[in-house]
Amino acid sequence: MTTLPLYYMRAIDKDKTFYISGPMAGYEDLNFPAFEAAVIQLQDAGLKVLSPHMLALPGEPDPAKEGRDYLANDFMHMAKSCQGIILLKGWPRSVGARAELEIALTLKWPVYYYNDWTLTNMNADEVM
């Protein structure tokens, strides 16, 4: 496992787009502040990222929509646009994040864990 301070990220393939995955359900504001902070910090470090908080279903937000509608939308964008995944703090407690990680592992994407301005490279044995 390799841990790098965010300012030293030469080892990361910056041509890839990374999907940011983490817990949302049960968090205030669906944990959007944590996702937004990660997006800003990772983009400032030169990475291309896609976050579920940036993805909207067509039409107005609808609290009656089921979580699976949002997950299906996220999975579609993730599979079409990304080539790696970055996990946020709390990801193991999130059904959606675990499903997103499973997709990433199936596609043999690089997996990273991001916390406190540090990015940790994780191989499949250490993730699951």
C-alpha positions as CSV (number, residue, x, y, z in Angstrom):
1,M,0.0,0.0,0.0
2,T,1.4,3.4,-1.0
3,T,0.3,6.6,0.8
4,L,1.0,9.9,-0.8
5,P,0.4,13.4,0.4
6,L,-2.0,15.0,-2.0
7,Y,0.6,17.5,-3.2
8,Y,2.9,14.6,-4.4
9,M,0.8,12.7,-6.9
10,R,3.1,11.9,-9.8
11,A,2.4,8.2,-9.4
12,I,-1.3,8.7,-10.3
13,D,-2.4,8.4,-13.9
14,K,-3.8,11.9,-14.4
15,D,-5.2,11.0,-17.8
16,K,-7.8,8.9,-16.0
17,T,-11.1,10.2,-14.6
18,F,-11.7,8.9,-11.1
19,Y,-15.1,8.3,-9.6
20,I,-15.5,9.5,-6.0
21,S,-17.4,7.1,-3.9
22,G,-18.5,7.4,-0.3
23,P,-21.4,7.3,2.1
24,M,-24.4,9.5,1.5
25,A,-27.5,8.0,3.0
26,G,-28.1,9.0,6.6
27,Y,-25.7,12.0,6.4
28,E,-26.7,15.6,6.7
29,D,-27.0,17.1,3.2
30,L,-26.3,13.6,1.9
31,N,-22.6,14.2,2.8
32,F,-22.3,16.6,-0.1
33,P,-19.9,18.9,1.8
34,A,-17.4,16.0,2.1
35,F,-17.8,15.1,-1.6
36,E,-17.4,18.8,-2.7
37,A,-14.3,19.2,-0.5
38,A,-12.8,16.1,-2.0
39,V,-13.6,17.3,-5.6
40,I,-11.9,20.6,-5.0
41,Q,-8.8,19.2,-3.3
42,L,-8.4,16.4,-5.9
43,Q,-8.9,18.7,-8.9
44,D,-6.5,21.2,-7.4
45,A,-3.9,18.3,-7.3
46,G,-4.5,17.8,-11.0
47,L,-6.9,14.8,-11.0
48,K,-10.0,14.5,-13.1
49,V,-12.9,13.4,-10.9
50,L,-16.6,12.6,-11.1
51,S,-18.7,12.7,-8.0
52,P,-22.2,11.4,-7.4
53,H,-23.2,14.7,-5.9
54,M,-22.5,16.3,-9.3
55,L,-24.9,13.9,-11.1
56,A,-28.5,14.6,-11.2
57,L,-31.4,12.6,-12.4
58,P,-33.5,14.3,-15.2
59,G,-36.1,16.7,-13.7
60,E,-36.3,18.2,-10.3
61,P,-34.9,16.3,-7.2
62,D,-37.7,14.1,-6.0
63,P,-37.5,12.7,-2.4
64,A,-40.0,10.0,-3.5
65,K,-37.4,8.5,-5.9
66,E,-35.8,5.4,-4.5
67,G,-32.1,5.1,-3.8
68,R,-31.8,2.5,-6.6
69,D,-32.8,5.2,-9.1
70,Y,-29.9,7.3,-8.0
71,L,-27.5,4.4,-7.9
72,A,-28.5,3.3,-11.4
73,N,-27.8,6.8,-12.6
74,D,-24.4,6.9,-10.8
75,F,-23.4,3.5,-12.1
76,M,-24.2,4.5,-15.7
77,H,-22.1,7.7,-15.4
78,M,-19.3,5.9,-13.6
79,A,-19.0,3.1,-16.2
80,K,-19.2,5.6,-19.1
81,S,-16.8,8.3,-17.9
82,C,-14.4,6.8,-15.4
83,Q,-11.3,4.6,-15.3
84,G,-10.5,4.5,-11.5
85,I,-12.2,5.0,-8.1
86,I,-11.4,7.0,-5.0
87,L,-13.1,6.0,-1.8
88,L,-14.0,8.5,0.9
89,K,-14.0,8.0,4.7
90,G,-16.9,5.8,5.8
91,W,-17.2,4.0,2.5
92,P,-17.4,0.5,4.1
93,R,-20.7,1.4,5.8
94,S,-22.3,2.4,2.5
95,V,-24.1,-0.1,0.4
96,G,-23.8,2.1,-2.7
97,A,-20.1,2.7,-2.2
98,R,-19.5,-1.0,-1.8
99,A,-21.4,-1.7,-5.0
100,E,-19.4,1.0,-6.8
101,L,-16.2,-0.5,-5.5
102,E,-17.3,-3.9,-6.8
103,I,-17.8,-2.5,-10.3
104,A,-14.4,-0.8,-10.1
105,L,-12.7,-4.1,-9.1
106,T,-14.5,-6.0,-11.8
107,L,-13.2,-3.6,-14.3
108,K,-9.7,-3.8,-12.8
109,W,-9.6,-0.1,-12.1
110,P,-7.0,1.5,-9.8
111,V,-8.5,2.0,-6.3
112,Y,-7.5,4.8,-3.9
113,Y,-8.6,5.8,-0.5
114,Y,-8.7,9.6,0.2
115,N,-8.7,11.1,3.7
116,D,-7.2,14.3,5.2
117,W,-5.3,15.4,2.1
118,T,-3.8,11.9,1.7
119,L,-4.4,9.5,-1.1
120,T,-3.6,5.8,-0.4
121,N,-3.2,3.3,-3.3
122,M,-5.1,0.1,-2.4
123,N,-4.8,-3.2,-4.1
124,A,-7.8,-5.6,-4.3
125,D,-6.6,-7.7,-1.4
126,E,-6.6,-4.8,1.0
127,V,-9.9,-3.4,-0.2
128,M,-12.4,-6.2,0.4
